[in-house]
Amino acid sequence: MNTFNKHEPVTMGNWMLTMIVLAIPLVNLIMLFYWAFSSGTNPSKRTYCQATLMFGLLALGIVAVAVILQQVAK
C-alpha cells in the first residue's frame, strides 16, 4: 500500500482562500505560523507556509544588514 500520497491535493478554492487570508495584515502572520507548524495542515500548504516564513526571515535579514551598512556609512 502506498502511504506516501495519503493526503488529498489542496484544491484551487482552498488556495484562493489561503491567499485571501494571507492578504490580511497581522492575520497573515498568525495563520502562516499556524499552518506552518500544525500537524493537521495539508503537507503542501505546510511546506508553502514554512517557505514563506523563511523568505520573510531572509528579507528581514537583508534589510537589517542594509540599515546597519547605511548607518556605518554616515
FIDO-882879 format. One record per atom (N, C-alpha, C): x, y, z; residue in three letters; chain. Coordinates in Angstrom, 3 decimals. Example, Ala and Ser with C-alpha at 12.3 -4.5 7.8 and 13.67 -1.06 7.14 Angstrom:
2
<node><X>13.190</X><Y>-5.690</Y><Z>7.800</Z><dotor>ALA</dotor><voba>A</voba></node>
<node><X>12.300</X><Y>-4.500</Y><Z>7.800</Z><dotor>ALA</dotor><voba>A</voba></node>
<node><X>13.200</X><Y>-3.300</Y><Z>7.800</Z><dotor>ALA</dotor><voba>A</voba></node>
<node><X>12.850</X><Y>-2.250</Y><Z>7.080</Z><dotor>SER</dotor><voba>A</voba></node>
<node><X>13.670</X><Y>-1.060</Y><Z>7.140</Z><dotor>SER</dotor><voba>A</voba></node>
<node><X>12.900</X><Y>0.030</Y><Z>7.870</Z><dotor>SER</dotor><voba>A</voba></node>
end
This chain:
74
<node><X>0.834</X><Y>-1.182</Y><Z>0.000</Z><dotor>MET</dotor><voba>A</voba></node>
<node><X>0.000</X><Y>0.000</Y><Z>0.000</Z><dotor>MET</dotor><voba>A</voba></node>
<node><X>0.878</X><Y>1.244</Y><Z>0.000</Z><dotor>MET</dotor><voba>A</voba></node>
<node><X>0.549</X><Y>2.183</Y><Z>-0.839</Z><dotor>ASN</dotor><voba>A</voba></node>
<node><X>1.322</X><Y>3.414</Y><Z>-0.955</Z><dotor>ASN</dotor><voba>A</voba></node>
<node><X>0.826</X><Y>4.433</Y><Z>0.065</Z><dotor>ASN</dotor><voba>A</voba></node>
<node><X>1.644</X><Y>4.695</Y><Z>1.100</Z><dotor>THR</dotor><voba>A</voba></node>
<node><X>1.262</X><Y>5.666</Y><Z>2.125</Z><dotor>THR</dotor><voba>A</voba></node>
<node><X>1.893</X><Y>7.024</Y><Z>1.867</Z><dotor>THR</dotor><voba>A</voba></node>
<node><X>2.685</X><Y>7.126</Y><Z>0.817</Z><dotor>PHE</dotor><voba>A</voba></node>
<node><X>3.386</X><Y>8.386</Y><Z>0.524</Z><dotor>PHE</dotor><voba>A</voba></node>
<node><X>2.409</X><Y>9.492</Y><Z>0.181</Z><dotor>PHE</dotor><voba>A</voba></node>
<node><X>1.375</X><Y>9.192</Y><Z>-0.602</Z><dotor>ASN</dotor><voba>A</voba></node>
<node><X>0.449</X><Y>10.214</Y><Z>-1.077</Z><dotor>ASN</dotor><voba>A</voba></node>
<node><X>-0.930</X><Y>10.005</Y><Z>-0.453</Z><dotor>ASN</dotor><voba>A</voba></node>
<node><X>-0.994</X><Y>9.977</Y><Z>0.888</Z><dotor>LYS</dotor><voba>A</voba></node>
<node><X>-2.270</X><Y>9.726</Y><Z>1.540</Z><dotor>LYS</dotor><voba>A</voba></node>
<node><X>-3.117</X><Y>10.985</Y><Z>1.684</Z><dotor>LYS</dotor><voba>A</voba></node>
<node><X>-2.543</X><Y>12.166</Y><Z>1.450</Z><dotor>HIS</dotor><voba>A</voba></node>
<node><X>-3.275</X><Y>13.421</Y><Z>1.560</Z><dotor>HIS</dotor><voba>A</voba></node>
<node><X>-3.836</X><Y>13.829</Y><Z>0.207</Z><dotor>HIS</dotor><voba>A</voba></node>
<node><X>-5.021</X><Y>14.387</Y><Z>0.254</Z><dotor>GLU</dotor><voba>A</voba></node>
<node><X>-5.632</X><Y>14.919</Y><Z>-0.964</Z><dotor>GLU</dotor><voba>A</voba></node>
<node><X>-4.898</X><Y>16.193</Y><Z>-1.370</Z><dotor>GLU</dotor><voba>A</voba></node>
<node><X>-4.832</X><Y>16.471</Y><Z>-2.662</Z><dotor>PRO</dotor><voba>A</voba></node>
<node><X>-4.215</X><Y>17.726</Y><Z>-3.085</Z><dotor>PRO</dotor><voba>A</voba></node>
<node><X>-5.045</X><Y>18.914</Y><Z>-2.601</Z><dotor>PRO</dotor><voba>A</voba></node>
<node><X>-4.375</X><Y>20.034</Y><Z>-2.394</Z><dotor>VAL</dotor><voba>A</voba></node>
<node><X>-5.072</X><Y>21.251</Y><Z>-1.993</Z><dotor>VAL</dotor><voba>A</voba></node>
<node><X>-5.820</X><Y>21.764</Y><Z>-3.221</Z><dotor>VAL</dotor><voba>A</voba></node>
<node><X>-7.100</X><Y>22.031</Y><Z>-3.060</Z><dotor>THR</dotor><voba>A</voba></node>
<node><X>-7.912</X><Y>22.466</Y><Z>-4.194</Z><dotor>THR</dotor><voba>A</voba></node>
<node><X>-7.631</X><Y>23.931</Y><Z>-4.541</Z><dotor>THR</dotor><voba>A</voba></node>
<node><X>-8.029</X><Y>24.328</Y><Z>-5.728</Z><dotor>MET</dotor><voba>A</voba></node>
<node><X>-7.842</X><Y>25.712</Y><Z>-6.150</Z><dotor>MET</dotor><voba>A</voba></node>
<node><X>-8.619</X><Y>26.656</Y><Z>-5.236</Z><dotor>MET</dotor><voba>A</voba></node>
<node><X>-9.816</X><Y>26.275</Y><Z>-4.858</Z><dotor>GLY</dotor><voba>A</voba></node>
<node><X>-10.609</X><Y>27.103</Y><Z>-3.957</Z><dotor>GLY</dotor><voba>A</voba></node>
<node><X>-9.940</X><Y>27.278</Y><Z>-2.609</Z><dotor>GLY</dotor><voba>A</voba></node>
<node><X>-9.332</X><Y>26.208</Y><Z>-2.100</Z><dotor>ASN</dotor><voba>A</voba></node>
<node><X>-8.619</X><Y>26.290</Y><Z>-0.830</Z><dotor>ASN</dotor><voba>A</voba></node>
<node><X>-7.406</X><Y>27.204</Y><Z>-0.953</Z><dotor>ASN</dotor><voba>A</voba></node>
<node><X>-6.684</X><Y>27.110</Y><Z>-2.090</Z><dotor>TRP</dotor><voba>A</voba></node>
<node><X>-5.538</X><Y>28.004</Y><Z>-2.292</Z><dotor>TRP</dotor><voba>A</voba></node>
<node><X>-5.998</X><Y>29.451</Y><Z>-2.395</Z><dotor>TRP</dotor><voba>A</voba></node>
<node><X>-7.131</X><Y>29.695</Y><Z>-3.058</Z><dotor>MET</dotor><voba>A</voba></node>
<node><X>-7.639</X><Y>31.063</Y><Z>-3.173</Z><dotor>MET</dotor><voba>A</voba></node>
<node><X>-8.003</X><Y>31.615</Y><Z>-1.794</Z><dotor>MET</dotor><voba>A</voba></node>
<node><X>-8.651</X><Y>30.813</Y><Z>-0.980</Z><dotor>LEU</dotor><voba>A</voba></node>
<node><X>-8.981</X><Y>31.228</Y><Z>0.384</Z><dotor>LEU</dotor><voba>A</voba></node>
<node><X>-7.707</X><Y>31.488</Y><Z>1.185</Z><dotor>LEU</dotor><voba>A</voba></node>
<node><X>-6.710</X><Y>30.643</Y><Z>0.994</Z><dotor>THR</dotor><voba>A</voba></node>
<node><X>-5.428</X><Y>30.835</Y><Z>1.669</Z><dotor>THR</dotor><voba>A</voba></node>
<node><X>-4.804</X><Y>32.172</Y><Z>1.278</Z><dotor>THR</dotor><voba>A</voba></node>
<node><X>-4.816</X><Y>32.497</Y><Z>-0.005</Z><dotor>MET</dotor><voba>A</voba></node>
<node><X>-4.230</X><Y>33.759</Y><Z>-0.472</Z><dotor>MET</dotor><voba>A</voba></node>
<node><X>-5.003</X><Y>34.968</Y><Z>0.067</Z><dotor>MET</dotor><voba>A</voba></node>
<node><X>-6.321</X><Y>34.844</Y><Z>0.157</Z><dotor>ILE</dotor><voba>A</voba></node>
<node><X>-7.126</X><Y>35.947</Y><Z>0.707</Z><dotor>ILE</dotor><voba>A</voba></node>
<node><X>-6.786</X><Y>36.152</Y><Z>2.179</Z><dotor>ILE</dotor><voba>A</voba></node>
<node><X>-6.684</X><Y>35.060</Y><Z>2.933</Z><dotor>VAL</dotor><voba>A</voba></node>
<node><X>-6.335</X><Y>35.168</Y><Z>4.357</Z><dotor>VAL</dotor><voba>A</voba></node>
<node><X>-4.938</X><Y>35.758</Y><Z>4.518</Z><dotor>VAL</dotor><voba>A</voba></node>
<node><X>-4.005</X><Y>35.365</Y><Z>3.666</Z><dotor>LEU</dotor><voba>A</voba></node>
<node><X>-2.638</X><Y>35.868</Y><Z>3.771</Z><dotor>LEU</dotor><voba>A</voba></node>
<node><X>-2.504</X><Y>37.321</Y><Z>3.324</Z><dotor>LEU</dotor><voba>A</voba></node>
<node><X>-3.540</X><Y>37.886</Y><Z>2.733</Z><dotor>ALA</dotor><voba>A</voba></node>
<node><X>-3.526</X><Y>39.296</Y><Z>2.335</Z><dotor>ALA</dotor><voba>A</voba></node>
<node><X>-3.985</X><Y>40.212</Y><Z>3.462</Z><dotor>ALA</dotor><voba>A</voba></node>
<node><X>-4.485</X><Y>39.653</Y><Z>4.562</Z><dotor>ILE</dotor><voba>A</voba></node>
<node><X>-4.974</X><Y>40.449</Y><Z>5.684</Z><dotor>ILE</dotor><voba>A</voba></node>
<node><X>-3.825</X><Y>40.678</Y><Z>6.662</Z><dotor>ILE</dotor><voba>A</voba></node>
<node><X>-3.457</X><Y>41.943</Y><Z>6.906</Z><dotor>PRO</dotor><voba>A</voba></node>
<node><X>-2.344</X><Y>42.226</Y><Z>7.819</Z><dotor>PRO</dotor><voba>A</voba></node>
<node><X>-2.578</X><Y>41.633</Y><Z>9.214</Z><dotor>PRO</dotor><voba>A</voba></node>
<node><X>-1.527</X><Y>41.213</Y><Z>9.832</Z><dotor>LEU</dotor><voba>A</voba></node>
<node><X>-1.467</X><Y>40.596</Y><Z>11.156</Z><dotor>LEU</dotor><voba>A</voba></node>
<node><X>-2.099</X><Y>39.207</Y><Z>11.178</Z><dotor>LEU</dotor><voba>A</voba></node>
<node><X>-3.251</X><Y>39.045</Y><Z>10.567</Z><dotor>VAL</dotor><voba>A</voba></node>
<node><X>-3.861</X><Y>37.715</Y><Z>10.479</Z><dotor>VAL</dotor><voba>A</voba></node>
<node><X>-2.945</X><Y>36.803</Y><Z>9.665</Z><dotor>VAL</dotor><voba>A</voba></node>
<node><X>-2.288</X><Y>37.370</Y><Z>8.646</Z><dotor>ASN</dotor><voba>A</voba></node>
<node><X>-1.414</X><Y>36.558</Y><Z>7.800</Z><dotor>ASN</dotor><voba>A</voba></node>
<node><X>-0.273</X><Y>35.937</Y><Z>8.605</Z><dotor>ASN</dotor><voba>A</voba></node>
<node><X>0.332</X><Y>36.698</Y><Z>9.507</Z><dotor>LEU</dotor><voba>A</voba></node>
<node><X>1.430</X><Y>36.144</Y><Z>10.310</Z><dotor>LEU</dotor><voba>A</voba></node>
<node><X>0.939</X><Y>35.037</Y><Z>11.232</Z><dotor>LEU</dotor><voba>A</voba></node>
<node><X>-0.194</X><Y>35.266</Y><Z>11.858</Z><dotor>ILE</dotor><voba>A</voba></node>
<node><X>-0.743</X><Y>34.250</Y><Z>12.764</Z><dotor>ILE</dotor><voba>A</voba></node>
<node><X>-1.045</X><Y>32.972</Y><Z>11.997</Z><dotor>ILE</dotor><voba>A</voba></node>
<node><X>-1.698</X><Y>33.109</Y><Z>10.842</Z><dotor>MET</dotor><voba>A</voba></node>
<node><X>-2.065</X><Y>31.925</Y><Z>10.070</Z><dotor>MET</dotor><voba>A</voba></node>
<node><X>-0.853</X><Y>31.244</Y><Z>9.442</Z><dotor>MET</dotor><voba>A</voba></node>
<node><X>0.149</X><Y>32.029</Y><Z>9.022</Z><dotor>LEU</dotor><voba>A</voba></node>
<node><X>1.367</X><Y>31.414</Y><Z>8.490</Z><dotor>LEU</dotor><voba>A</voba></node>
<node><X>2.014</X><Y>30.512</Y><Z>9.536</Z><dotor>LEU</dotor><voba>A</voba></node>
<node><X>2.138</X><Y>31.013</Y><Z>10.760</Z><dotor>PHE</dotor><voba>A</voba></node>
<node><X>2.733</X><Y>30.192</Y><Z>11.811</Z><dotor>PHE</dotor><voba>A</voba></node>
<node><X>1.839</X><Y>28.983</Y><Z>12.139</Z><dotor>PHE</dotor><voba>A</voba></node>
<node><X>0.543</X><Y>29.207</Y><Z>12.175</Z><dotor>TYR</dotor><voba>A</voba></node>
<node><X>-0.375</X><Y>28.095</Y><Z>12.470</Z><dotor>TYR</dotor><voba>A</voba></node>
<node><X>-0.273</X><Y>27.009</Y><Z>11.397</Z><dotor>TYR</dotor><voba>A</voba></node>
<node><X>-0.396</X><Y>27.417</Y><Z>10.133</Z><dotor>TRP</dotor><voba>A</voba></node>
<node><X>-0.345</X><Y>26.432</Y><Z>9.054</Z><dotor>TRP</dotor><voba>A</voba></node>
<node><X>1.040</X><Y>25.813</Y><Z>8.902</Z><dotor>TRP</dotor><voba>A</voba></node>
<node><X>2.096</X><Y>26.556</Y><Z>9.190</Z><dotor>ALA</dotor><voba>A</voba></node>
<node><X>3.453</X><Y>26.044</Y><Z>9.017</Z><dotor>ALA</dotor><voba>A</voba></node>
<node><X>3.799</X><Y>24.977</Y><Z>10.056</Z><dotor>ALA</dotor><voba>A</voba></node>
<node><X>3.225</X><Y>25.078</Y><Z>11.247</Z><dotor>PHE</dotor><voba>A</voba></node>
<node><X>3.631</X><Y>24.176</Y><Z>12.322</Z><dotor>PHE</dotor><voba>A</voba></node>
<node><X>2.516</X><Y>23.291</Y><Z>12.859</Z><dotor>PHE</dotor><voba>A</voba></node>
<node><X>1.345</X><Y>23.333</Y><Z>12.242</Z><dotor>SER</dotor><voba>A</voba></node>
<node><X>0.240</X><Y>22.488</Y><Z>12.657</Z><dotor>SER</dotor><voba>A</voba></node>
<node><X>0.359</X><Y>21.124</Y><Z>11.970</Z><dotor>SER</dotor><voba>A</voba></node>
<node><X>0.181</X><Y>20.076</Y><Z>12.742</Z><dotor>SER</dotor><voba>A</voba></node>
<node><X>0.293</X><Y>18.734</Y><Z>12.156</Z><dotor>SER</dotor><voba>A</voba></node>
<node><X>-0.936</X><Y>18.370</Y><Z>11.325</Z><dotor>SER</dotor><voba>A</voba></node>
<node><X>-2.046</X><Y>19.076</Y><Z>11.514</Z><dotor>GLY</dotor><voba>A</voba></node>
<node><X>-3.250</X><Y>18.770</Y><Z>10.766</Z><dotor>GLY</dotor><voba>A</voba></node>
<node><X>-3.328</X><Y>19.445</Y><Z>9.407</Z><dotor>GLY</dotor><voba>A</voba></node>
<node><X>-2.354</X><Y>20.278</Y><Z>9.084</Z><dotor>THR</dotor><voba>A</voba></node>
<node><X>-2.359</X><Y>21.006</Y><Z>7.821</Z><dotor>THR</dotor><voba>A</voba></node>
<node><X>-1.863</X><Y>20.109</Y><Z>6.700</Z><dotor>THR</dotor><voba>A</voba></node>
<node><X>-2.456</X><Y>20.256</Y><Z>5.532</Z><dotor>ASN</dotor><voba>A</voba></node>
<node><X>-2.001</X><Y>19.517</Y><Z>4.359</Z><dotor>ASN</dotor><voba>A</voba></node>
<node><X>-0.507</X><Y>19.778</Y><Z>4.147</Z><dotor>ASN</dotor><voba>A</voba></node>
<node><X>0.282</X><Y>18.746</Y><Z>3.850</Z><dotor>PRO</dotor><voba>A</voba></node>
<node><X>1.731</X><Y>18.925</Y><Z>3.695</Z><dotor>PRO</dotor><voba>A</voba></node>
<node><X>2.126</X><Y>19.972</Y><Z>2.650</Z><dotor>PRO</dotor><voba>A</voba></node>
<node><X>1.365</X><Y>20.105</Y><Z>1.586</Z><dotor>SER</dotor><voba>A</voba></node>
<node><X>1.680</X><Y>21.107</Y><Z>0.566</Z><dotor>SER</dotor><voba>A</voba></node>
<node><X>1.540</X><Y>22.511</Y><Z>1.133</Z><dotor>SER</dotor><voba>A</voba></node>
<node><X>0.443</X><Y>22.757</Y><Z>1.849</Z><dotor>LYS</dotor><voba>A</voba></node>
<node><X>0.221</X><Y>24.070</Y><Z>2.440</Z><dotor>LYS</dotor><voba>A</voba></node>
<node><X>1.233</X><Y>24.333</Y><Z>3.549</Z><dotor>LYS</dotor><voba>A</voba></node>
<node><X>1.541</X><Y>23.312</Y><Z>4.344</Z><dotor>ARG</dotor><voba>A</voba></node>
<node><X>2.521</X><Y>23.459</Y><Z>5.422</Z><dotor>ARG</dotor><voba>A</voba></node>
<node><X>3.893</X><Y>23.844</Y><Z>4.862</Z><dotor>ARG</dotor><voba>A</voba></node>
<node><X>4.315</X><Y>23.181</Y><Z>3.804</Z><dotor>THR</dotor><voba>A</voba></node>
<node><X>5.606</X><Y>23.490</Y><Z>3.196</Z><dotor>THR</dotor><voba>A</voba></node>
<node><X>5.613</X><Y>24.891</Y><Z>2.587</Z><dotor>THR</dotor><voba>A</voba></node>
<node><X>4.515</X><Y>25.279</Y><Z>1.958</Z><dotor>TYR</dotor><voba>A</voba></node>
<node><X>4.402</X><Y>26.626</Y><Z>1.395</Z><dotor>TYR</dotor><voba>A</voba></node>
<node><X>4.544</X><Y>27.671</Y><Z>2.494</Z><dotor>TYR</dotor><voba>A</voba></node>
<node><X>3.855</X><Y>27.473</Y><Z>3.608</Z><dotor>CYS</dotor><voba>A</voba></node>
<node><X>3.906</X><Y>28.443</Y><Z>4.704</Z><dotor>CYS</dotor><voba>A</voba></node>
<node><X>5.291</X><Y>28.485</Y><Z>5.343</Z><dotor>CYS</dotor><voba>A</voba></node>
<node><X>5.941</X><Y>27.340</Y><Z>5.473</Z><dotor>GLN</dotor><voba>A</voba></node>
<node><X>7.300</X><Y>27.326</Y><Z>6.009</Z><dotor>GLN</dotor><voba>A</voba></node>
<node><X>8.252</X><Y>28.072</Y><Z>5.086</Z><dotor>GLN</dotor><voba>A</voba></node>
<node><X>8.120</X><Y>27.867</Y><Z>3.788</Z><dotor>ALA</dotor><voba>A</voba></node>
<node><X>8.969</X><Y>28.568</Y><Z>2.826</Z><dotor>ALA</dotor><voba>A</voba></node>
<node><X>8.701</X><Y>30.069</Y><Z>2.847</Z><dotor>ALA</dotor><voba>A</voba></node>
<node><X>7.441</X><Y>30.465</Y><Z>2.976</Z><dotor>THR</dotor><voba>A</voba></node>
<node><X>7.096</X><Y>31.884</Y><Z>3.044</Z><dotor>THR</dotor><voba>A</voba></node>
<node><X>7.712</X><Y>32.529</Y><Z>4.277</Z><dotor>THR</dotor><voba>A</voba></node>
<node><X>7.658</X><Y>31.831</Y><Z>5.416</Z><dotor>LEU</dotor><voba>A</voba></node>
<node><X>8.278</X><Y>32.358</Y><Z>6.627</Z><dotor>LEU</dotor><voba>A</voba></node>
<node><X>9.796</X><Y>32.472</Y><Z>6.471</Z><dotor>LEU</dotor><voba>A</voba></node>
<node><X>10.405</X><Y>31.515</Y><Z>5.811</Z><dotor>MET</dotor><voba>A</voba></node>
<node><X>11.857</X><Y>31.573</Y><Z>5.599</Z><dotor>MET</dotor><voba>A</voba></node>
<node><X>12.235</X><Y>32.730</Y><Z>4.679</Z><dotor>MET</dotor><voba>A</voba></node>
<node><X>11.460</X><Y>32.964</Y><Z>3.624</Z><dotor>PHE</dotor><voba>A</voba></node>
<node><X>11.721</X><Y>34.109</Y><Z>2.758</Z><dotor>PHE</dotor><voba>A</voba></node>
<node><X>11.556</X><Y>35.411</Y><Z>3.526</Z><dotor>PHE</dotor><voba>A</voba></node>
<node><X>10.572</X><Y>35.472</Y><Z>4.416</Z><dotor>GLY</dotor><voba>A</voba></node>
<node><X>10.379</X><Y>36.657</Y><Z>5.242</Z><dotor>GLY</dotor><voba>A</voba></node>
<node><X>11.574</X><Y>36.908</Y><Z>6.153</Z><dotor>GLY</dotor><voba>A</voba></node>
<node><X>12.089</X><Y>35.850</Y><Z>6.770</Z><dotor>LEU</dotor><voba>A</voba></node>
<node><X>13.284</X><Y>35.992</Y><Z>7.605</Z><dotor>LEU</dotor><voba>A</voba></node>
<node><X>14.490</X><Y>36.433</Y><Z>6.789</Z><dotor>LEU</dotor><voba>A</voba></node>
<node><X>14.628</X><Y>35.886</Y><Z>5.599</Z><dotor>LEU</dotor><voba>A</voba></node>
<node><X>15.722</X><Y>36.273</Y><Z>4.718</Z><dotor>LEU</dotor><voba>A</voba></node>
<node><X>15.617</X><Y>37.750</Y><Z>4.340</Z><dotor>LEU</dotor><voba>A</voba></node>
<node><X>14.422</X><Y>38.200</Y><Z>3.987</Z><dotor>ALA</dotor><voba>A</voba></node>
<node><X>14.209</X><Y>39.607</Y><Z>3.639</Z><dotor>ALA</dotor><voba>A</voba></node>
<node><X>14.482</X><Y>40.506</Y><Z>4.833</Z><dotor>ALA</dotor><voba>A</voba></node>
<node><X>14.054</X><Y>40.093</Y><Z>6.017</Z><dotor>LEU</dotor><voba>A</voba></node>
<node><X>14.301</X><Y>40.868</Y><Z>7.231</Z><dotor>LEU</dotor><voba>A</voba></node>
<node><X>15.797</X><Y>40.980</Y><Z>7.499</Z><dotor>LEU</dotor><voba>A</voba></node>
<node><X>16.512</X><Y>39.895</Y><Z>7.287</Z><dotor>GLY</dotor><voba>A</voba></node>
<node><X>17.968</X><Y>39.911</Y><Z>7.467</Z><dotor>GLY</dotor><voba>A</voba></node>
<node><X>18.653</X><Y>40.836</Y><Z>6.478</Z><dotor>GLY</dotor><voba>A</voba></node>
<node><X>18.226</X><Y>40.826</Y><Z>5.234</Z><dotor>ILE</dotor><voba>A</voba></node>
<node><X>18.816</X><Y>41.700</Y><Z>4.221</Z><dotor>ILE</dotor><voba>A</voba></node>
<node><X>18.550</X><Y>43.156</Y><Z>4.558</Z><dotor>ILE</dotor><voba>A</voba></node>
<node><X>17.345</X><Y>43.464</Y><Z>5.007</Z><dotor>VAL</dotor><voba>A</voba></node>
<node><X>17.015</X><Y>44.839</Y><Z>5.394</Z><dotor>VAL</dotor><voba>A</voba></node>
<node><X>17.851</X><Y>45.260</Y><Z>6.598</Z><dotor>VAL</dotor><voba>A</voba></node>
<node><X>18.020</X><Y>44.377</Y><Z>7.572</Z><dotor>ALA</dotor><voba>A</voba></node>
<node><X>18.819</X><Y>44.701</Y><Z>8.749</Z><dotor>ALA</dotor><voba>A</voba></node>
<node><X>20.263</X><Y>45.000</Y><Z>8.365</Z><dotor>ALA</dotor><voba>A</voba></node>
<node><X>20.836</X><Y>44.191</Y><Z>7.484</Z><dotor>VAL</dotor><voba>A</voba></node>
<node><X>22.209</X><Y>44.433</Y><Z>7.030</Z><dotor>VAL</dotor><voba>A</voba></node>
<node><X>22.295</X><Y>45.754</Y><Z>6.277</Z><dotor>VAL</dotor><voba>A</voba></node>
<node><X>21.314</X><Y>46.049</Y><Z>5.439</Z><dotor>ALA</dotor><voba>A</voba></node>
<node><X>21.307</X><Y>47.303</Y><Z>4.682</Z><dotor>ALA</dotor><voba>A</voba></node>
<node><X>21.229</X><Y>48.508</Y><Z>5.624</Z><dotor>ALA</dotor><voba>A</voba></node>
<node><X>20.397</X><Y>48.413</Y><Z>6.649</Z><dotor>VAL</dotor><voba>A</voba></node>
<node><X>20.284</X><Y>49.526</Y><Z>7.608</Z><dotor>VAL</dotor><voba>A</voba></node>
<node><X>21.581</X><Y>49.710</Y><Z>8.372</Z><dotor>VAL</dotor><voba>A</voba></node>
<node><X>22.197</X><Y>48.625</Y><Z>8.792</Z><dotor>ILE</dotor><voba>A</voba></node>
<node><X>23.465</X><Y>48.718</Y><Z>9.504</Z><dotor>ILE</dotor><voba>A</voba></node>
<node><X>24.543</X><Y>49.324</Y><Z>8.620</Z><dotor>ILE</dotor><voba>A</voba></node>
<node><X>24.617</X><Y>48.870</Y><Z>7.365</Z><dotor>LEU</dotor><voba>A</voba></node>
<node><X>25.610</X><Y>49.426</Y><Z>6.442</Z><dotor>LEU</dotor><voba>A</voba></node>
<node><X>25.369</X><Y>50.905</Y><Z>6.167</Z><dotor>LEU</dotor><voba>A</voba></node>
<node><X>24.119</X><Y>51.301</Y><Z>6.095</Z><dotor>GLN</dotor><voba>A</voba></node>
<node><X>23.795</X><Y>52.702</Y><Z>5.875</Z><dotor>GLN</dotor><voba>A</voba></node>
<node><X>24.214</X><Y>53.553</Y><Z>7.072</Z><dotor>GLN</dotor><voba>A</voba></node>
<node><X>24.024</X><Y>53.045</Y><Z>8.272</Z><dotor>GLN</dotor><voba>A</voba></node>
<node><X>24.415</X><Y>53.781</Y><Z>9.480</Z><dotor>GLN</dotor><voba>A</voba></node>
<node><X>25.938</X><Y>53.872</Y><Z>9.598</Z><dotor>GLN</dotor><voba>A</voba></node>
<node><X>26.631</X><Y>52.822</Y><Z>9.198</Z><dotor>VAL</dotor><voba>A</voba></node>
<node><X>28.102</X><Y>52.834</Y><Z>9.250</Z><dotor>VAL</dotor><voba>A</voba></node>
<node><X>28.667</X><Y>53.803</Y><Z>8.226</Z><dotor>VAL</dotor><voba>A</voba></node>
<node><X>28.009</X><Y>53.940</Y><Z>7.079</Z><dotor>ALA</dotor><voba>A</voba></node>
<node><X>28.498</X><Y>54.801</Y><Z>6.004</Z><dotor>ALA</dotor><voba>A</voba></node>
<node><X>28.339</X><Y>56.283</Y><Z>6.320</Z><dotor>ALA</dotor><voba>A</voba></node>
<node><X>27.524</X><Y>56.651</Y><Z>7.291</Z><dotor>LYS</dotor><voba>A</voba></node>
<node><X>27.302</X><Y>58.064</Y><Z>7.610</Z><dotor>LYS</dotor><voba>A</voba></node>
<node><X>28.477</X><Y>58.674</Y><Z>8.297</Z><dotor>LYS</dotor><voba>A</voba></node>
end
